Amino acid sequence: MSHQERSADLLSAAHRLAGEFAQGAARRDAGRELPHAEIQALARHGILAARVPREFGGIDLPIAELTGIYVALGKADPNIAQAIQPHACGVEKIRLYGTPAQQRRYFALLHEGAMITNASAEKGGGTVGDIRVLLSRQSETGGWRLDGDKHYCTGSLFASHFYALVRRDDGGRSIALLPREREGVAVLDDWDGMGQRTTASGTVRFRQAAVADDEHMPLPPSGTVRTHEGAFAQILHAAIDVGIALAAFEDAAHYGRERARPVPEAGVARASDDPYIQHAVGEMAMLAHGAQALLERAARTLDAVAAKAVAGQANETELGMASVAVAEAKMAANDAALRVSEMLYRVGGAGATLRGLNLDRHWRNARTHTTHDPVAYKAKAVGDYYLNGNLPPITSKI
């Protein structure tokens, strides 16, 4: 099978699965039914290995096409899209920071259906992004020991492996890669957010977990090396928000056509002929489709520099401009997801609030997901670039 045929098969499978996942999204949200079977289906069809480089037997799917998959999954069930988003970021980290031996090892696991999700965020004092989870050198064994707790570990209950952002005892930073079944690793199902209920964003606890020399990837000091990984993470978050906006828009339009009743003051027989209903749906279309267009523009921009970045050939300006394009798309997607999911009730009225419909999941999911990153800082960075020519800060948030 040619590379083109493999790519086409992957995209077809992803969009078919998204259609299937949409059927149970409202039910899973209402009952907090974790989508284990759905995640396994994505792994089985190779979607979790979509960005494995061709030299390791992968398809190396372009970012624009991967972003399209995340829009489709976000529209179908944004919990599933978010549950696998950190895994995609982990694949990109292995591409950037892994040794050739590590790349062969972990990319082979991806072909076998592995899901390598994050254990990055921490709670407690200090600022967001502080790292206290410690990777200590063990002179007696020649390996390392990992201790501490990570929180909001999205997809943790679906994972076969974790990549943990850790502080080494020499003061440096690393990513530790270890299997979920390793002694000293425990996963707690303690995520209880109002939205994105089934992302399995629990706590991962490390207690004297052994890490071998070839199971960690040293990282450069924070904020010193500009890569494409921050923009990559952000464009997938934006794709999920666009998916939420599109789902809320379609549900609003369907409700307006099939279920909404006109008010007497409208002087029409059908709610779909009410000019205010039409105005609301028209504005929702603009918001959702406008965000989608900016997302596609950003994905093309990022694709142009990502391959060069992995090879270490992209320059600061190229990478910074890609981050600006992605930040613009994320701002639009953030706004679209929140506004469209709320505007749905202008179309549906009181009837749309019934629990049985569970239409409020769109807003709950949007409000929960968009708290990931402060969008105001993206607006500031974009404005600073266009006003003063300053590139965005080196961070995973922009």
C-alpha positions, -999 to 999 in steps of 0.1 A, spaced: 0 0 0 14 34 -9 19 62 15 -10 82 0 -33 52 4 -22 46 40 -29 83 48 -63 82 31 -72 50 50 -62 66 83 -82 98 77 -112 78 65 -111 56 97 -107 87 119 -138 104 105 -158 73 105 -150 67 141 -159 103 150 -193 97 135 -198 66 157 -185 84 188 -210 112 184 -239 88 190 -230 81 226 -214 115 236 -244 129 255 -250 96 273 -213 92 283 -213 127 296 -245 123 317 -233 90 332 -196 97 333 -190 66 312 -153 66 304 -147 59 266 -123 30 270 -136 12 239 -134 44 218 -98 51 228 -89 15 220 -105 19 185 -84 49 178 -53 30 188 -64 0 167 -68 21 136 -35 38 139 -47 72 148 -25 74 179 5 66 157 -4 92 130 26 114 135 52 86 137 79 95 111 81 75 79 116 63 87 101 44 116 73 29 96 48 57 102 26 79 81 39 112 95 5 128 90 8 165 83 -4 187 112 -31 202 90 -47 168 85 -42 158 122 -59 191 132 -88 181 110 -91 148 129 -92 167 162 -119 190 149 -140 159 139 -133 142 173 -139 175 192 -173 179 174 -182 143 181 -170 141 217 -145 166 230 -137 144 259 -122 118 236 -103 145 216 -88 159 248 -80 125 262 -56 118 234 -43 153 229 -14 149 255 -5 117 238 0 135 205 21 160 223 42 132 237 48 118 203 61 152 192 84 154 222 99 120 214 105 133 178 122 164 192 142 151 222 144 113 219 176 96 210 174 73 179 172 43 202 144 59 222 125 68 190 128 32 177 116 18 210 86 41 216 75 45 180 74 7 178 51 7 209 28 32 191 25 8 162 14 -18 188 -13 5 201 4 21 230 -10 54 245 17 75 261 0 103 280 12 131 302 20 135 338 30 171 338 9 195 359 13 199 397 -7 215 424 4 236 454 23 268 460 44 287 436 35 296 400 19 274 373 46 253 357 67 249 388 82 213 390 87 195 423 84 159 412 120 147 415 141 123 394 170 112 417 201 94 406 206 61 423 243 54 425 238 19 439 217 7 410 229 30 382 194 41 374 170 68 387 141 70 411 110 91 406 89 106 434 60 129 436 24 136 424 12 149 391 -24 162 387 -48 168 358 -31 140 339 -55 139 310 -61 104 296 -44 87 326 -69 59 329 -65 50 292 -27 51 292 -2 23 288 27 47 294 34 81 309 58 109 301 64 129 332 79 164 333 103 162 362 132 180 380 164 161 382 184 162 414 212 181 396 187 209 389 180 202 353 147 191 336 138 158 320 109 139 306 107 104 323 91 77 301 78 47 320 50 21 317 19 25 338 24 -10 353 58 -1 367 60 -7 405 56 26 423 32 41 397 -4 46 408 -33 63 389 -62 79 408 -96 85 392 -102 118 410 -111 142 382 -145 158 390 -148 188 367 -181 202 357 -172 196 320 -149 173 301 -161 148 326 -148 117 308 -112 128 299 -98 107 328 -77 137 340 -67 121 372 -37 121 395 -6 100 388 15 92 419 51 81 417 66 65 448 102 53 443 94 43 408 125 31 390 135 49 358 163 35 336 189 56 319 172 51 285 138 60 300 144 97 303 150 126 279 170 156 292 154 189 282 170 223 277 164 249 304 129 263 304 124 292 280 158 289 262 151 270 230 123 278 207 106 248 190 73 241 175 60 220 203 41 247 221 23 258 190 16 221 182 -1 216 216 -21 248 213 -34 240 178 -48 208 190 -65 226 219 -79 251 194 -92 222 172 -111 208 202 -127 242 208 -136 245 172 -152 211 173 -173 221 204 -184 253 186 -194 233 155 -213 208 175 -232 234 194 -240 253 162 -254 222 145 -275 213 175 -288 249 176 -297 249 140 -314 214 143 -334 225 173 -344 257 155 -357 237 125 -373 208 143 -383 217 179 -383 254 186 -417 272 187 -421 308 175 -432 335 199 -465 354 191 -446 387 186 -427 372 156 -458 368 135 -446 337 118 -457 301 118 -422 285 122 -394 294 146 -370 290 117 -387 321 101 -382 343 132 -357 370 122 -341 369 157 -336 332 155 -321 335 121 -299 363 134 -286 341 163 -279 312 140 -262 334 115 -239 348 141 -232 314 155 -222 302 120 -199 331 116 -182 324 149 -178 287 144 -167 288 107 -145 318 112 -126 300 140 -124 269 117 -109 290 89 -83 306 112 -74 271 125 -68 258 90 -46 288 82 -26 283 114 -22 245 107 -8 253 72 16 278 87 28 253 114 32 225 89 56 246 69 80 249 98 74 217 118 95 194 96 124 219 97 120 223 135 124 185 141 155 186 119 168 216 139 166 239 108 137 262 116 148 297 126 135 319 154 113 341 132 96 312 114 88 294 147 76 327 163 54 335 134 38 301 135 31 306 172 14 339 164 -8 322 138 -18 295 162 -24 320 190 -49 339 167 -67 306 159 -68 297 196 -83 331 205 -110 327 179 -117 291 189 -119 300 225 -144 327 218 -164 306 194 -168 276 217 -179 297 246 -203 321 227 -219 295 204 -225 270 232 -242 298 252 -261 313 222 -277 279 216 -303 289 242 -313 319 222 -326 295 196 -339 267 219 -353 287 248 -365 270 279 -371 237 262 -334 234 253 -325 233 290 -341 199 297 -317 175 312 -327 147 288 -312 167 259 -280 174 278 -273 204 255 -256 222 283 -226 198 279 -214 219 251 -210 250 273 -197 229 302 -171 213 280 -162 247 264 -159 265 297 -138 237 313 -115 232 283 -108 269 277 -95 273 312 -63 254 301 -45 285 290 -51 322 297 -62 335 263 -55 371 273 -18 363 272 -22 351 237 -39 384 227 -11 403 243 16 383 225 -2 387 191 -6 424 197 30 428 207 41 411 176 21 432 152 28 465 170 65 460 179 77 430 160 84 410 192 81 372 189 60 354 215 77 341 247 91 306 246 63 287 264 40 258 259 11 282 264 15 302 232 
